[in-house]
């Protein structure tokens, strides 16, 4: 099961937040890049773990989920939904609830389909097309949100919901391709 949420309204954006945000984002981006590098090696380990042992090692699963979660928290900060710097995740697959941007992916366990990563890619082509369409709509929502920040000082709630829905769909498909055998349900 994959769960993605943002549990707070968007906040008023201070006038010169961008100046502070540039330096803060450099540190956060470096942190996320390091997490992504570690997650990439964990994805290779997970891929070969599924092929050889029919399971993803729990440590690899936790590193991959922490990387996804840190990307999600950084995205909420960069889209100016919040004024506080997000806490980077230190726990594994299930979110600790320390931050309002939460994301959890349940551990798939033992007995995953041995050649599932190959077969699931073809089975999920309709879902991938749906994610691609949702991505286009999310980019449009981001543009409308930026206009909302410039004109009203905050990101519109309706656009925020569209982006959260897109990220949830994208994460469910990504988790299905490697971390679990549970097919993503249409939202």
Buried (B, 14 or more C-beta within 10 A) or exposed (E): EBBBBBEEEBBEBEEEBEEEBEEEBEEBEEEBEEBBEBBEEBBEBBBEBBBEEBBBBEEBBBBBBBBBBBBBBBBBBEBBBBBEBBEBBEBBBBBEEEBBBBBBBBBBEEEBEEEBBEEBEEEBEEBEEBBEEBBEBBEEBBEBBBEBBEEEBBBBEEBBEBBBBBBBBBBBBBBBBBBBEEEBEEE
